[in-house]
Amino acid sequence: MQKTSFTYTLNKEQQETLVNLLQSGNYRPCKVPYTIIAVDAVSWNCYVNLYISGKVLIQGKGAQEFVLNILEPMVLGAAMLGYEGILNPESVAPHMGTDESGKGDFFGPMVIAAAYTNEELSKQMMNIGVRDSMLISNDSQAMKLGAEIRKLLGENRYTIVRIGNPSYNKLYAKMRSVNRLLSWGHARCIENLLMTVPSCPRAISDQFAHSKNAIAHALMQKGKTIELVQMHRAESDIAVAAASVLAREGFLRSLQQMKQLYGLDFPKGATDQTRAAAQALIKRRGPHVLIDVAKCHFKTTDAILSAMGLSRTDLPEDGQVMSQENAARYWKGKKEEE
């Protein structure tokens, strides 16, 4: 969930900079006790109060965007939101981060990326605005930032594993677990990046599985030598954040390629728009097309097929596999019918 309240303590110079910005910009003055200046930042959908104590409070639905786009670059002069840990030495020591995109999207591949960083690269990443891709609401901005990260890292300091839908459905039919599939993909990224940065001592990823050893178990011989760190909110690490942007860029580019191939928009997520697009595509190409464009184990598949008088038996074998949760719901419904 996106934060809606932020507090920072500003020095005298930063206070003056903020006052000048708020007085000269499109902000509506407010009366708030004990403040130097208080405004309604209408275009950002938030309120900004600078108190006599030097503390600034930003509150509202758009508070996070204001911090990222105004306060950090123009007042604080540093990217801080989400990178509280970047200020300690360990976080800028040489290491790689991994992250994925497309996991919760019905259409499109699963894309996993790994990015290497060190102290100098960390500084450069922060300067170009690298942050968790979930904090970037604009797709074109995410793709632009992804291109900048690739240019910064060069060919040897990042890697991307794209699991296209046919391969994804085949692997899921074999593994029957998204977490196992994710672990396999993250492990392959780590192995691949170690081929070009063999001295990298540590890899950080989000803890997406119940077992902290999920990725470790999927690593092959070369990857067994690296220190593997799995933690919650891993995107606060600059290397993981860079990997998250690279993965999202790869996912978005795949959707663009699918649009060119099929002449149809492929909405993100698993919404009513997603189902409508799938039904339109099935009318053109037949139900078998889902194996090439979608993650068929989603319960969305059943809703789409049912609305068209079809069932999973109309799909290729790999597309007939349900998630464990979806299968349990299906058989429970069958028993209730009986």
N, C-alpha and C positions, 0 to 999 in steps of 0.2 A: 504494500500500500504506500502511495506517495505521501511524504511528510508535508504538513501544512503549516508548520511553525518552526522558525529558526531564530536563534539569538547569538549575536557576536559582540565582542567588546572591541571598540575602535579606538585607535590613538587619535591625537588632535588632528594630525594631517588627514587621516581617513575620515574623520568627522566632517572636516571642512569640504573634502571632496564630495561626500555624500550629500551634504547640504546644498552645494552648488548644483549637483545633478538633479535633486528633487525640486529646486527652485526654478530651474531652467527647462525642465522636461514637462511632459503632459501628465501632471499629477494634480490631484484635487486636495487642497489643504484641509486638515482636520484639527479640531481642538482636543488635545489629549494632555492631561496634567503631567507636569514634570518632564516635558519633552522640549528639545531644542527645535525640532521640526517633526510634524506628523502628517502623512498624506495618504490618500486613497489612490493607489496605483491602478487606476481603472483598466488600462490596457493589459495589465499583468494579472488582474483579478486577485489583488492582495493589498494589504495595508502595511505601511512602513512607518515605524515610530523610532526616532532617535532620541534617547533619554539623556538628561543632564549628566547622568553617571557615565556616559560614553557607550552604553549598551544600545544596540539596535535590535528591534524586534520586527521580524517579517512574518505576517500571518495571512492565511487565506489559501484558496484552492491553487492559485498560481505562484505561491511563495517559492517553491523549489525552482521554477523557471526564472524567477526574478534573481534569486541567489546565483544561479548558474550563468545567466546572461548579463546581469548588471552588477551585482555586488562583488562577485569574485573578480571578474576581469577589470572593472573600472574603479573599485574601491579597495578591495583587499589585495589585488595584484597577484593572486595565486588561486589555483584550483584546489579547494579544500573539501568541498562537499563529497562525502563518500570515501575520502582518502585520509581520514584521521590517522591511520596507521602508516601512511607514507612518510611521515616525519621521523620515524625511528630507523636506525641504520639497517636493521635486518630486512626491512621491507624493500630497500633499494639495492640490497646485495644481489649478485647474479642469480637469476632463477627464471623459470617459465611458469606461465599460467595457462589453464585450459578452461574453455566454456563452450556452450552449445546454443543453437538456435533452431526453432522449428519443432521442438518437442511437443508443444500443445497445439500445433496447427494441423488441421485435417489435410490440407493441400500442401504439397511441396516436400522437399527432402529433410532429413536431419543433417545439420551441418555442425561439425565440431572443429574448433580451432585451438591452436597453441601459439603463444607469443613469448619470446625471450626478452628479458630486460636486465639492465644493470643500472648503476647509479646515473650515468650520463644519459642513457636511453630513457630512464624514468623521468628525468628533468625535461627532456625533449617531448615526451609523451604528454606531460602535464601542460607544457607550453602550447601544444596544439589542441588541448581540450579533451584528452582521452578520459572517458568515464564509462561507467556501466551502461551498456546499450539500452537497458530498461529506462534510463533517465533521459534518453533521446526520443522525443515523441515524433519527430519528423523523419520519414524514411529516406528522403533525399539527403538529409544531414548525416544520417548514419552511413549511407553509402559513400558520401564525400569523405567522412572521417576515416572510414575503412581504407579508402584509397591512400589517404595521407599516412596511415599507420604502415601499410604495405611498402610505401615509398621509403619511409623512415627505417624500417627494419631490413629492407632488401630481401632477396629471395631466400637467404639462408637462416633467417632468425624468426621465421614463423612457418606454420604449416596448417593446412586445412584438409579435413576429411569430410567429403560430401557423400552421404549415404542416400542415393537416389531412391525413389519410391519402389521400383521393382526389387532392388536389393534390400531395402528396408523391410518390405513385406515378407521377403524370403527369410531374412534373418529373424524377424519377429516370429514367424511360423516355427522356426527352429528353437529359439531361445524362450519364447513365451513370456518375456519380461522386458519392459522399456528400460529399467535400471541396468539389466545385464547388457542390453544393446548399447546403452550410454557408456557403461564401463569399458566395453570393447572399443568404442570409438575414441574415448579419452585416452585409453592406453595406446592405441595406434598413433594418435597425435604425439604423445610423449616419445614413443619409439622413433617416429619419423624426425622429430626435431633433434633428438639426440644424435642422429646421423650427421647433422650439419653443425650442431653445437655440442660436441661430445663432452665438453668440460662442465656443462651445466649441472650444478650439484643438487638442485631442488625443484620440485614441481608442485604447484598449488592448484587445487580445484575445489569447486563447491561440493559439499557433502549431500549428494542427491539420493543416496541409497541408505538403507538402514545400517548396513555394515560399512565401517570406515575402510575396510580392506577390499571393497568391490573393485576399484581400479587396480590396486596392487595385484590381485589375483589374475587380472586380465593381462598384465604386463608380461612380455617375453624376456629372454635372457638379458638383453642390453638394458631394458628398463628396470631390471631388478636392482641395479646399482644406484639408482637415484633416490633421494629422500622425498617421499611423497606425503604431502600435507593436504588433508581434506577438512574443510571447515565451513561453517555456516557463514553467510554474507561474504563469501570469498571475493565477490566483485569489488570489494573495497581495496583489494590488492591491484596495483596498477597493471601488472602483467595479465591478470585474469580479466580486468576491465578491457584491455586491448584485445584479448582473445574474444571477449563477448561481442565487441564491435565487428571484428573480422568474421565471426560466425554469422552475425546478423546480416552483414553485407553480402556474404555468400548465399544466404537463404533468400534475400530479396532479389538478387541477380537471378537465382533459379526461377523464382516466380515470374520474372520478366521474360525469361527464355521460354517458359511454359506458355505464357500469353502469346508470344510470337508463333509458337508451334501450333497451338490449338485455336488461336483467334478468339480467346475468351479471357476475361479477368478472373483471377484466382484469389478470392478474399482470404485474408489471414484469419486465424482462429478457427472456431467451429460454431458458426452462428447461422441464423436464418439465411443470410446472404450466401454463406458457404453452401448450404443445402440447395438453394436455388441454382447456383452456378453448377453444382454437380449434376443436378437433374437435367439442366440444359445440355451439358456435355454428354450425358448418357443418351439423350435423345438423338444426338448427332453420331456418336461413336459406338453406342452399346455399353452395357454394364461392365464389360471386361476392361474398359478404359480406366476404371478406378485403380487398378493394380499399378498403372503407370504414373498416376498423378496424386494419389492419396495414401494416407496411412489407414489401411483397411480395418485394422482391429478396433478403431474408434467406434463407439456406439452410434456416432453420426451416420456411419455406413448403413446401419439397420433402418434408421429413420428415413434416409434417402430412398433406399430400395423399397421399403414398405409403402411409401407414398406413391411409388410407381408400379405397384403390383408385382414387385420382384422380391427375391430373397438372396441370401448369401450363396445358395447353390448355383446362382446364375454367374458367380464370379469364378475366376481361376482358383485353383486349389489354395495357393498362398493367401488369397484374399478371403477365404472362408474362415480363417482363424480369428476368434474373438479374444478380447482381453479377458482375463480371469474374472474381473468384476462384471463385465458385460455378459459373459457366459452364465455366471451365477444368476444374474437378473433374468436372462432368457429362459433358463430351465425352471426358475421359480414361477415365471409367467405360464409356462407350459403346464406345470402341476396344478396351478390355480384354474386353468381352463378345463382340466380333467375333472 
